[in-house]
Amino acid sequence: MSYGQMKEMPHILKPALLLLTLLQIIFMASPGLRGFGWFVCLTSILEFIVAIAVVAAFFVHISIIDHSYYNLGELGYSAVFAVCSVLNTVYYFCNIFYHFNFWFLLATAVSVFLVLAYGLQALVCFNNRNISSSGGGGSNQATAAPPPSFPAGVNPA
């Protein structure tokens, strides 16, 4: 992959996810309140590390990105991080009402954008996966061979 391919749809989300995760870490650490925040801290840091690794792998052009199973791996981490971002959003939303803080409001907005971005990336990866259907060797009606021709009046059954 190169910079030119980074402008296409599934790959343009990677720098956006990196920036949104960095903003979430900043807004998460600003209030100084803790509780169930260890989960939010853990998922935010893991998301940031994975986002850095993925963006660096695309710019360095590591050969694993060209592998056919990379799309399935990207689908997996996008789905897991989408679920974790939903839990983070619930945590931030509850803390807005428990003790209002402007940083929690910003963190909630960023977390909602992360849910949407990871969900969109998972959806695009799900639609782009190359898994052949079972039975028939991966052929379907659109790519099937034409039926054999029989002489007129002959019933093949």
Secondary structure in CASP SS format (residue, H / E / C, confidence):
PFRMAT SS
TARGET T0000
AUTHOR 0000-0000-0000
METHOD secondary structure of the structure
MODEL  1
M C 1.00
S C 1.00
Y C 1.00
G C 1.00
Q H 1.00
M H 1.00
K H 1.00
E C 1.00
M H 1.00
P H 1.00
H H 1.00
I H 1.00
L H 1.00
K H 1.00
P H 1.00
A H 1.00
L H 1.00
L H 1.00
L H 1.00
L H 1.00
T H 1.00
L H 1.00
L H 1.00
Q H 1.00
I H 1.00
I H 1.00
F H 1.00
M H 1.00
A H 1.00
S C 1.00
P C 1.00
G C 1.00
L C 1.00
R C 1.00
G C 1.00
F C 1.00
G H 1.00
W H 1.00
F H 1.00
V H 1.00
C H 1.00
L H 1.00
T H 1.00
S H 1.00
I H 1.00
L H 1.00
E H 1.00
F H 1.00
I H 1.00
V H 1.00
A H 1.00
I H 1.00
A H 1.00
V H 1.00
V H 1.00
A H 1.00
A H 1.00
F H 1.00
F H 1.00
V H 1.00
H C 1.00
I C 1.00
S H 1.00
I H 1.00
I H 1.00
D H 1.00
H C 1.00
S C 1.00
Y C 1.00
Y H 1.00
N H 1.00
L H 1.00
G H 1.00
E H 1.00
L H 1.00
G H 1.00
Y H 1.00
S H 1.00
A H 1.00
V H 1.00
F H 1.00
A H 1.00
V H 1.00
C H 1.00
S H 1.00
V H 1.00
L H 1.00
N H 1.00
T H 1.00
V H 1.00
Y H 1.00
Y H 1.00
F H 1.00
C H 1.00
N H 1.00
I H 1.00
F H 1.00
Y H 1.00
H C 1.00
F C 1.00
N C 1.00
F H 1.00
W H 1.00
F H 1.00
L H 1.00
L H 1.00
A H 1.00
T H 1.00
A H 1.00
V H 1.00
S H 1.00
V H 1.00
F H 1.00
L H 1.00
V H 1.00
L H 1.00
A H 1.00
Y H 1.00
G H 1.00
L H 1.00
Q H 1.00
A H 1.00
L H 1.00
V H 1.00
C H 1.00
F H 1.00
N H 1.00
N H 1.00
R C 1.00
N C 1.00
I C 1.00
S C 1.00
S C 1.00
S C 1.00
G C 1.00
G H 1.00
G H 1.00
G H 1.00
S C 1.00
N C 1.00
Q H 1.00
A H 1.00
T H 1.00
A C 1.00
A C 1.00
P C 1.00
P C 1.00
P C 1.00
S C 1.00
F C 1.00
P C 1.00
A C 1.00
G C 1.00
V C 1.00
N C 1.00
P C 1.00
A C 1.00
END
